[in-house]
Amino acid sequence: MELGDQFLFFVMIGLAAQLIDGALGMAFGLVASSVLLSLGLPPAAVSASVHTAEVFTTGASGLSHLAMRNIDRRLFLRLALPGMVGGGIGAYVLTQLPGEALRPFIYAYLLVLSILILLRAAGRLVPKGEVRRVPVLGFFAGLLDASGGGGWGPVATSTLLARGGTARTTIGTVNAAEFLVTLSISVTFFLTIGLQHLDVILGLLVGGVAAAPLAALFVKRVRERWVLLAVGTLVMAISLYQIGRALLAA
């Protein structure tokens, strides 16, 4: 395989995306997918490339969070197993149908969650309890991640944090569970459309794996309030941007 002139560019995308994703529990797929789509790659090929790279980046991220003791094992199993099922279904659907219809509603949901997270960071909101239907959350987060190009972290992390989850273990667990979800999605893509754009995959992989340990250390060391503030701001920005895009396209 010959690496193209853009290989280093893809490495930098993977590095930046994984620093954000590993530290805040989201955005590898959103950052990488947005850039790749802007280059003109088909949505199914973009999602397949990003998820193939994420098998390795999420594996490295999960091991890093495990080493930092950022993982809740019970929450991990309740998220990961249903997420694998949802991810496999979502990947198959994306190869058959366009997956755009639900996006405005998902981002409206995330906008509400971002407000709740920011209120919690400001001390204005005390969550009443943990999410009871974690497997349902995992299933739909996996489904949206495959079909939407990056829904696992925003949906799973935001929902758990908005309902009172501890920032360190929520982010660490969501990142670790994403490995199994991404593996399920990638296998489905491989069986349906095969592997394409290997230079893109390798670039994202190299950058993402390099950034994973640093991001896990960030989560362990930084105060929870600042992590919540960063997550809430990021989710709000993503939501408003995507809602604006949908309105302009309508």
Secondary structure as UniProt FT lines:
FT   TURN            5..6
FT   HELIX           7..24
FT   HELIX           28..38
FT   TURN            39..40
FT   HELIX           43..67
FT   TURN            68..69
FT   HELIX           73..96
FT   TURN            101..102
FT   HELIX           103..121
FT   TURN            122..123
FT   HELIX           134..148
FT   HELIX           152..162
FT   TURN            163..164
FT   HELIX           167..192
FT   HELIX           198..221
FT   HELIX           224..249
//
